[in-house]
């Protein structure tokens, strides 16, 4: 009998939690401190694609390539250390920081190759291969940002549900009530 009561209580709590959660809008997008960093990390991938397309064409668009290189370098540095111009906070999450360090190391080598392309088009295939490797590492970093955001979101949702069931009248983290 105790097991049935315990099970019924847990089911009731979980059932009301999901009912309550469905009537609540979790406005997490404005509270996550690394949201802008995550978005710009995703844009880094677009810059890599842009540089790759510049190299893949018959006539290399040096102007676009140089602009993309400069922007990629500034944002990459901002992702690790912060940059007020891009509103980047810089991450302190060790997993993301180490991946960005790997990307920075690859990028340093790639910059040398890309700089030599202006005068020597023989390095074109080597540069494209390097950009592909860079894209893989940058994709891994973006996946880590997404994983961090997902954890933040889950934690916030759970925290707000627990606070509601405990009867706290404090506003729950990242919570907008729709009534």
QUIMORA-V100556 format. One record per residue. RES is the residue in one letter. D_LAST is the distance of its C-alpha to the last C-alpha in Angstrom with 1 decimal. Layout:
BEGIN
<<RES:D_LAST> <RES:D_LAST>>
END
This chain:
BEGIN
<<X:38.2> <X:36.8> <X:36.0> <X:34.1> <X:32.1> <X:31.4> <X:30.5> <X:28.2> <X:26.4> <X:26.0> <X:24.8> <X:22.2> <X:20.9> <X:20.9> <X:19.4> <X:16.4> <X:16.2> <X:16.1> <X:13.6> <X:11.2> <X:12.5> <X:11.8> <X:8.0> <X:8.5> <X:10.3> <X:13.4> <X:14.8> <X:18.3> <X:20.4> <X:20.5> <X:21.2> <X:24.1> <X:27.2> <X:29.5> <X:27.3> <X:29.7> <X:32.7> <X:31.5> <X:31.2> <X:34.6> <X:36.1> <X:35.1> <X:36.7> <X:39.8> <X:40.3> <X:40.3> <X:43.0> <X:45.0> <X:44.9> <X:45.9> <X:48.9> <X:49.9> <X:49.9> <X:52.0> <X:54.5> <X:54.5> <X:55.7> <X:59.4> <X:59.2> <X:57.2> <X:54.9> <X:55.8> <X:53.6> <X:50.4> <X:51.5> <X:52.1> <X:48.8> <X:46.9> <X:49.0> <X:48.2> <X:44.5> <X:44.4> <X:46.4> <X:44.2> <X:40.9> <X:42.4> <X:43.6> <X:40.3> <X:38.5> <X:40.8> <X:41.3> <X:38.6> <X:39.1> <X:37.5> <X:38.5> <X:36.5> <X:33.8> <X:34.7> <X:34.2> <X:36.8> <X:36.1> <X:37.2> <X:36.4> <X:40.0> <X:39.5> <X:38.3> <X:40.8> <X:43.7> <X:42.8> <X:42.6> <X:46.0> <X:47.4> <X:46.1> <X:47.7> <X:51.0> <X:51.0> <X:50.1> <X:53.0> <X:55.4> <X:53.8> <X:54.1> <X:57.9> <X:58.3> <X:56.2> <X:58.3> <X:61.5> <X:60.4> <X:61.1> <X:64.8> <X:65.0> <X:63.3> <X:64.7> <X:61.8> <X:59.3> <X:58.9> <X:58.7> <X:55.9> <X:53.9> <X:54.3> <X:53.1> <X:50.1> <X:49.3> <X:49.5> <X:47.4> <X:44.7> <X:44.7> <X:44.2> <X:41.6> <X:39.7> <X:39.9> <X:38.5> <X:35.5> <X:34.9> <X:35.0> <X:32.4> <X:30.2> <X:30.8> <X:30.0> <X:26.6> <X:25.8> <X:26.7> <X:24.6> <X:21.6> <X:22.4> <X:23.0> <X:19.8> <X:17.8> <X:20.0> <X:19.8> <X:16.1> <X:16.2> <X:19.2> <X:17.8> <X:14.9> <X:17.5> <X:19.9> <X:17.7> <X:18.0> <X:16.0> <X:17.0> <X:14.7> <X:15.3> <X:17.5> <X:16.2> <X:12.6> <X:9.6> <X:6.2> <X:3.8> <X:0.0>>
END
